[in-house]
């Protein structure tokens, strides 16, 4: 599958996005296109940017960082298992400015003993920021398990007003 990709600057550094031919977001990454390439299936190929397809997501991400957008509306097309999609839907349901623990997310899904499986699905999320895996924290309030590092996770949570007070700088 050919994907159109672009990279643009955010307050957290470069942000890359890949969309399919219909403009649905397939993958995102904080970093350059190489970082993005590592997050998509080997059968996918990144081809040149097609602004008509990538501009909507760029505008929404920029609006998020300027405080004008709290819920993304661009279409998503992540590849994953049924369970992963269930977890990712639960992530999207976490409101801007709130966090959940892995156990809390498992409870939300009606599977209170599945916190490790939830963590695995959270880590497999190919569409960071739009599917807000950064809103999941440790049961003790610690910043754990974000593919792009604790610093970016801290910045995102601080931007949303959701950084646990004990972790504020």
C-alpha positions as CSV (number, residue, x, y, z in Angstrom):
1,X,0.0,0.0,0.0
2,X,1.3,3.5,-0.9
3,X,1.0,6.1,1.8
4,X,1.4,9.9,1.5
5,X,3.6,11.3,4.2
6,X,4.7,14.7,5.5
7,X,6.6,16.1,8.4
8,X,6.0,19.5,10.1
9,X,7.2,21.2,13.2
10,X,5.3,21.2,16.5
11,X,6.2,22.5,20.0
12,X,7.3,19.0,20.7
13,X,9.6,18.8,17.7
14,X,9.1,17.3,14.2
15,X,5.8,15.4,13.8
16,X,5.3,13.0,10.8
17,X,2.1,11.6,9.5
18,X,1.2,9.0,6.9
19,X,-2.2,8.9,5.2
20,X,-3.8,6.5,2.8
21,X,-5.2,7.4,-0.6
22,X,-8.5,8.6,1.0
23,X,-6.7,10.8,3.5
24,X,-7.3,8.6,6.5
25,X,-4.4,8.6,9.0
26,X,-2.5,5.3,9.1
27,X,0.5,6.3,11.3
28,X,2.1,9.2,13.1
29,X,5.4,9.8,14.9
30,X,7.2,12.5,16.8
31,X,10.3,12.6,14.6
32,X,11.2,12.4,11.0
33,X,10.0,10.2,8.2
34,X,12.5,7.5,9.2
35,X,10.9,7.3,12.6
36,X,7.5,7.1,10.9
37,X,8.7,4.4,8.6
38,X,9.6,2.3,11.6
39,X,5.9,2.4,12.7
40,X,4.3,1.1,9.6
41,X,4.0,-2.4,8.2
42,X,6.8,-3.4,5.8
43,X,4.2,-3.8,3.0
44,X,3.5,-0.1,3.2
45,X,5.6,2.4,1.2
46,X,5.9,6.1,2.0
47,X,5.6,8.2,-1.1
48,X,5.7,11.9,-1.6
49,X,3.5,14.3,0.2
50,X,0.1,15.1,-1.3
51,X,-1.0,18.2,0.5
52,X,-4.6,17.8,-0.4
53,X,-4.5,14.6,1.7
54,X,-2.1,15.6,4.5
55,X,-3.2,19.3,5.1
56,X,-6.3,18.4,7.2
57,X,-4.3,16.5,9.8
58,X,-1.6,19.2,9.8
59,X,-4.2,21.8,10.5
60,X,-5.7,19.8,13.3
61,X,-2.4,19.1,15.0
62,X,-1.5,22.8,14.8
63,X,-4.9,23.7,16.2
64,X,-4.3,21.2,19.1
65,X,-1.0,22.8,19.9
66,X,-2.4,26.4,19.8
67,X,-5.2,25.3,22.2
68,X,-8.0,25.6,19.6
69,X,-8.7,21.9,19.3
70,X,-9.2,19.2,21.9
71,X,-10.7,16.4,19.9
72,X,-9.4,15.3,16.5
73,X,-11.9,14.7,13.7
74,X,-9.7,13.4,10.8
75,X,-10.4,9.8,9.8
76,X,-8.2,7.1,11.2
77,X,-7.2,3.8,9.5
78,X,-4.8,2.0,11.9
79,X,-4.0,-1.6,11.3
80,X,-4.4,-3.8,14.4
81,X,-6.2,-6.7,16.1
82,X,-9.8,-6.5,17.3
83,X,-8.5,-6.1,20.9
84,X,-6.1,-3.4,19.9
85,X,-8.9,-1.5,18.2
86,X,-11.0,-1.9,21.3
87,X,-8.2,-0.4,23.4
88,X,-7.5,2.4,20.9
89,X,-11.2,3.3,20.9
90,X,-11.0,3.6,24.7
91,X,-8.0,5.8,24.4
92,X,-9.9,8.2,22.1
93,X,-12.6,8.3,24.7
94,X,-10.2,9.7,27.4
95,X,-11.1,13.4,27.5
96,X,-8.5,16.1,26.9
97,X,-7.1,17.1,30.2
98,X,-7.6,13.7,31.9
99,X,-5.5,10.6,32.3
100,X,-6.1,6.9,33.1
101,X,-3.9,4.2,34.5
102,X,-3.4,1.0,32.6
103,X,-5.6,-0.7,35.2
104,X,-8.2,2.0,34.9
105,X,-8.3,1.6,31.2
106,X,-8.7,-2.1,31.6
107,X,-11.6,-1.5,34.0
108,X,-13.1,0.9,31.4
109,X,-13.0,-2.0,28.9
110,X,-14.7,-4.4,31.4
111,X,-11.5,-6.4,31.7
112,X,-10.1,-5.5,35.1
113,X,-7.3,-8.1,35.0
114,X,-6.1,-7.1,31.5
115,X,-3.9,-4.2,32.4
116,X,-0.8,-5.8,30.8
117,X,-2.7,-6.6,27.6
118,X,-4.0,-3.0,27.6
119,X,-0.4,-1.8,28.0
120,X,0.7,-3.9,25.0
121,X,-2.1,-2.5,22.9
122,X,-1.3,1.0,24.0
123,X,2.3,0.5,23.0
124,X,1.3,-0.8,19.6
125,X,-0.8,2.3,18.8
126,X,0.5,3.6,15.5
127,X,-1.3,6.9,15.6
128,X,0.2,8.8,18.6
129,X,-1.4,12.0,19.7
130,X,-4.6,11.5,17.7
131,X,-5.2,8.2,19.6
132,X,-3.9,9.7,22.8
133,X,-1.8,6.9,24.3
134,X,0.1,9.7,26.2
135,X,-2.9,10.0,28.5
136,X,-2.2,6.6,30.0
137,X,0.1,6.8,33.1
138,X,1.2,4.3,35.8
139,X,-1.1,3.5,38.7
140,X,1.3,5.5,40.9
141,X,1.0,8.5,38.6
142,X,4.4,7.9,37.0
143,X,5.0,8.6,33.3
144,X,5.5,5.2,31.8
145,X,5.6,3.6,28.4
146,X,5.6,6.3,25.7
147,X,7.3,5.4,22.4
148,X,8.7,8.9,22.0
149,X,10.1,9.4,25.4
150,X,9.0,10.8,28.8
151,X,9.9,14.3,27.9
152,X,7.4,14.5,25.0
153,X,4.8,12.7,27.1
154,X,5.3,15.3,29.9
155,X,5.0,18.2,27.4
156,X,1.7,16.8,26.0
157,X,0.2,16.2,29.4
158,X,1.3,19.7,30.6
159,X,-0.2,21.2,27.5
160,X,-3.5,19.5,28.3
161,X,-3.3,20.5,32.0
162,X,-3.2,16.8,32.9
163,X,0.4,16.4,34.3
164,X,0.2,14.9,37.7
165,X,1.2,17.6,40.2
166,X,4.1,15.5,41.6
167,X,5.7,15.5,38.1
168,X,5.4,19.2,37.3
169,X,8.7,20.9,36.7
